[in-house]
Amino acid sequence: MEMKIFLILETALYGTFFLLGRQIGIFLKYVSILLCAVYARPGERRVALALAFTVLADLFLLVLGNYLELGVALFIAVQALYARHVGRETRVTLCLRAVLTLAFWGVLLWLDLCTPLNLLAGVYFPQLLCNAALAWKRDRVLALGLTLFIGCDVCVGLWNLFGIAGAGMWAFYLPSQVLIALHGRKAPGD
């Protein structure tokens, strides 16, 4: 599929699911993420596999909605794949990942929010933060995609805690996945 067709389809889906009701909107959102996985460059195996796991995670989180822990666990696998893809791991970055996870868990304990879902999120989110930071040294398209992914997940947290920023989740999420799918591809004429 050509990049232009991919971007036109994603833009049309993005605009349409904001205008439609919840049920059809969920279907279009899922199709838009599936399209990103299909478009991913086959040569970028870890990224393509991460997008495939994203599709599976979204099946449990978005479509079925009843398997939140499994969905977040799959997103942990997604971040593990991005960590391997980005590389540049050192003892310092590995320690930072561990310290951030422990700090997140400490906050959950202090707030008395230690549910299985929150504890999984406490593993997932620090990995995403570290991957996004490390990606800025490798590839700006991937880094921007992962940074927008952070924006999405901040909105998810705000939604779950306070019932705000619901629209922000998808305002960030689909653009993040499109950029990640574009990672490693050249624009027409390059």
N, C-alpha and C positions, 0 to 999 in steps of 0.2 A: 504494500500500500504506500502510495506517495505521501510525503509529509503534508503537503497542502490538503489532501483529502482527509487525512487524519485530523488535522487542526480544524477544518471546516466541520467535520462530524462532531468533534468534541465541543466546539463552540456552540453548535446548534443544540446538543444535549444539555450543556451547561445552562444556556438561556432558557430552554424549555422546562427543565425540572424545577426551576424556581417559580415558574408560572402555574404549574399544575398542582393538583391535590397530592396529599401524602402518599397514597398507594401507587399511583402511576409514577409519581416522582421517585419513589424508591426503586421501581423497576428501571427507570431511565438512569438513575445514579449508578445502579449496579452494572448496567450495560456500558456506561461510560468508563468504569473501572476495568471491566472485561476488555474493552477496546484498547485500553492502555497496555494491558498484558499481551494482547495479540500483536500490538504494534512494536513492542520492545525489540531492540536489536538482538538477534540470536547470538551474535558474537560476544555480547555482554552477558554471559551465562548467569552470573550471580544476580545481576539486576533483573534479568528475565525471570529467574526463579523467584526472586523476592516479589516481583509483581504478580506471579502466579499464586504465591502464598497470600498476597494481599487480597486477591480475588476470593480465595478460600476464607480468609478472615472476615471479609465483608459479607460473605454468604451467611456466616454465623451471627455477625453483629448487626448487619443492616437488613438482610432479607428475612432470616429466621427470627432474629432478635432475642432468642431465648438461651443462647449459648455464649454469653458475654465473656466468661473466663476462657473458654476455648478460643474465641476470637482474639482476645488480648494475648494469649499464649502463642497463637500463630503470628501475631505482630512482633512478638519477641524473636521468633525465628526470622522474620523479615529483617529486623535490625541486626541480627547475627550475620545474615547474608550481606547486608550493606557494610557492616564492619569489616568483613573479609574482603569485600570489593574495594573499599576505600583504602584499606591497609594502613600503613604508617603507625601501627600499634607499637607502643613502647611500654616499659614498666610503669612510667608515669601515667600514660593514658589508661592502662588497665587498672591501675590503682584509683584513678579518678572515676572510672566507671563504677568500681566497687564502693567508693566513698559516697558518691552521689546516690547510689541505690540505698545504702545504709542510712544516709541522711533522710531520704524520702521516707523510708520505713520508720525512722525515728519520729518524723513529723506525724505520720499516720498513727503511731502509737500514742503520741502526746495528745492528738485530737480524738483519740478513741475511734478511729476509722479503719481498723485492721481487718478488713474483709478480704476474702481470697481475691476478689476482683481488684481491690485497691493495692494489695501486695504485688499482684502481677503487674499492675500499672507502675508500681514502684521499681520494678526491674526494667520494664519497657522504656519508660520516658527518659531516664538517664542515658540509655543506649542511643536513643534518637538524638538527644542533645550532643553527645560526643561524636556521633557519626556526621551530623551536620557540620560541626566545627572542623572536623578532620577533612571533610569533603571540600571545604573552601580552598585547601591547598592542592587539590587534584583537578577538580572540574567544576566550574561555576554553575553550569546548568544543573548538574546533580546536586550541588550544594544549595542552590536556590530551591530546588524541589524539596529537599529535606528540611530546609528552613521553613518553607510554607507548610510542610507536614507538622512542624512544631506549632505553628499558628493554629492549625486545625485542632491539634490535641489540647492546646490551651483552651480553645473554645469548648471542646468536649468536656474538659474538667469544669469549666465555668457553668456549663449546662447541667452537668450532674450535681454540682454542689449548690448552685444558686438559681438554676432555671433560666439563665441568660446566655446570650451569644450563640443561640442555636443556628441561626443562619450563617454565622461565621464559620461553622464547621465545614460546610460545603463550599463556602467562598474561598477557603484555603485548600481544601482537600483535593478537589479535582485538578486545579492548576498544579498542585504539587505532583500528582501522579502523572499528569501530562509531561511535565518537565523531566521527571525521572524516566519516563518512556522515551523521551527525546534524547536522553543522555547517550552520547557516543555516536549520534547521527549528525551528518552534515546537512546544513540547509541547502536547498536547491541553488546551484550556481557557485557553491564553495569549492 
